[in-house]
């Protein structure tokens, strides 16, 4: 690491103290970017929450209507973790169909349980 810092200092104009601060900031940015990418890979965060809300809305819709075909304009009121959400279910189903290659095996299985085998 010392050699890398000295190389970095040479490129930064030779000021080692200033370069060390820049180096630490640069390393922190790399760690932050790496953590964000890891979060995206694991599905944690906002996307996973949206999938959970959509899945709950679809389960509610299928139970009530006894069919899995959802009109594109349909919205569904659903309660998840004690909070009310209005899910644009028709759009959500359409998005799952178009993004099926990006869904995990677990997500595909959850959709299949609700009769969404074509996803």
C-alpha positions in Angstrom: 0.0 0.0 0.0 2.9 2.3 0.8 4.2 2.0 -2.8 0.8 2.7 -4.2 0.5 5.8 -2.0 3.9 7.0 -3.1 2.9 6.4 -6.7 -0.3 8.3 -6.1 1.6 11.1 -4.4 3.9 11.4 -7.4 0.9 11.8 -9.7 -0.7 14.3 -7.3 2.2 16.7 -7.4 4.4 15.2 -4.8 2.6 16.5 -1.7 2.4 13.3 0.4 0.2 14.7 3.2 -2.3 16.1 0.7 -2.0 12.9 -1.4 -2.7 10.7 1.6 -6.0 12.6 2.3 -7.0 12.3 -1.4 -6.0 8.6 -1.3 -8.2 7.9 1.8 -11.1 9.7 0.2 -10.6 7.7 -3.0 -10.5 4.4 -1.1 -13.6 5.3 0.8 -15.4 6.1 -2.5 -14.3 2.7 -3.9 -15.6 0.9 -0.8 -18.9 2.8 -1.0 -19.3 1.9 -4.7 -18.5 -1.7 -4.0 -21.1 -1.9 -1.2 -23.8 -0.4 -3.5 -23.0 -2.9 -6.2 -23.2 -5.7 -3.6 -26.6 -4.4 -2.4 -27.9 -4.4 -6.0 -26.7 -8.0 -6.4 -28.4 -9.3 -3.3 -31.6 -7.6 -4.1 -31.7 -5.8 -0.8 -33.1 -2.3 -0.6 -35.8 -0.5 -2.4 -36.2 -2.9 -5.3 -36.7 -5.9 -2.9 -39.4 -3.9 -1.0 -41.1 -3.0 -4.3 -41.1 -6.7 -5.3 -42.6 -7.7 -1.9 -45.3 -5.1 -2.2 -46.1 -6.2 -5.7 -46.2 -9.9 -4.7 -48.5 -9.2 -1.8 -50.8 -7.2 -4.1 -50.8 -10.0 -6.7 -51.6 -12.6 -4.0 -54.5 -10.5 -2.8 -55.8 -10.0 -6.4 -55.5 -13.7 -7.3 -57.3 -14.7 -4.1 -60.1 -12.3 -4.7 -60.5 -12.7 -8.5 -59.5 -16.3 -8.8 -57.4 -15.5 -11.9 -53.9 -14.2 -12.6 -54.6 -12.0 -15.6 -54.3 -8.4 -14.4 -55.5 -5.5 -16.5 -52.7 -3.1 -17.2 -54.5 -0.1 -15.6 -55.4 -2.0 -12.4 -54.3 -0.7 -9.0 -54.5 -2.7 -5.8 -54.6 -1.4 -2.2 -52.4 -3.6 0.0 -51.1 -3.5 3.6 -47.4 -4.5 4.0 -45.7 -4.3 7.4 -48.6 -2.3 8.8 -48.5 0.4 6.0 -51.0 0.9 3.3 -49.7 1.0 -0.3 -51.4 1.6 -3.6 -49.6 -0.8 -6.1 -50.1 -0.2 -9.8 -50.4 -4.0 -10.2 -51.0 -4.2 -13.9 -47.8 -2.2 -14.6 -45.9 -4.2 -12.0 -46.9 -7.5 -13.6 -46.0 -6.2 -17.0 -42.6 -5.1 -15.7 -42.0 -8.5 -14.1 -42.7 -10.1 -17.5 -40.3 -7.8 -19.3 -37.5 -8.2 -16.7 -37.9 -12.0 -16.1 -34.2 -12.6 -17.0 -33.2 -10.4 -14.1 -35.4 -12.0 -11.5 -33.8 -14.5 -9.0 -34.9 -18.1 -8.9 -36.7 -17.4 -5.6 -38.6 -14.6 -7.2 -39.6 -16.6 -10.2 -40.8 -19.4 -7.8 -42.9 -17.0 -5.8 -44.5 -15.7 -9.0 -45.1 -19.3 -10.2 -46.9 -20.1 -7.0 -49.4 -17.4 -7.9 -50.0 -18.8 -11.4 -47.6 -16.4 -13.1 -45.7 -19.2 -14.9 -45.1 -17.2 -18.1 -42.9 -14.8 -16.1 
